[in-house]
Amino acid sequence: MLSNTSKYAIRALIYLELYSTPEKKVGIKEISGELDIPSPFLGKILQVLVKHNFLSSSKGPHGGFYLKGSAIDITLLEVIDVIDGKDSFETCVIRNTSCSNDNPCSMHHKMAPLWNEMRRVFATETIADLVSEFREDRERVRI
């Protein structure tokens, strides 16, 4: 469903919410090692998240990354939109283009309600929600 890039971005945000603060930044090697994400790939993802104001970063011996704002304000849909694009839930399952009601493929009318429901769920779920579940071990969320 989601691209690996979006999954990595969400997992990195959860990790940073759990283990970083503006005073205690987390380096890319730590995040990469803990989440088993290739460091160069993770670096590109984190820079996109910095560019879109989800994260702050600093260089130097005590440098690293931390959440810029509150995790409660970051929806999964916002992250997915930044990483995969706003039309990520409209990718045709048959063609290499987007589907629409005006230009549907044979699966469009079956898939559109699912895409709409996925967008709704991702628009209401936040990084803070996932962190809460992780901390409480409620859903056995693993990053």
C-alpha positions, 0 to 999 in steps of 0.5 A: 500500500505505502511506499517503503519511503513513506514507511521509513519516514513514518518510522523515523518520525516515531523514533525521533518523537520517542528518543529526541528533543531539541537538547538531545538530537539523534544522529542519522547512524543511530536512527539507521541502525535502530530502524534497519534503514540504509543510511544514505536513503534515510538521509534523503528522507530526513532532509525532505522532512526538514525541508517540509518543517517536520524536523529540525537538524543541526551539524557538528559533534552534537548534531542530529535530528529532532521533531520541530513541532508536536507529534500530535500535529503531524498526520500520517497523510501529511507525511505520505503527501510530502514523500509520495505526492498528493495523488498517491492514493489515486494511482491506477492499479491497471495503468501507469497513470492516475485514475479519475471519474472522468477517465476511469480504468476498469477497477477505478469505481471499485478502488475509489472508495478504498482510496477515500477510506485510506485517505480518511484514516491517514488524515486522522491518525497522527505520529503521536497516536502511533507513539502512544500505542508504542509506549503502551504496547497496546497494539504491539506497534513495532518501529 
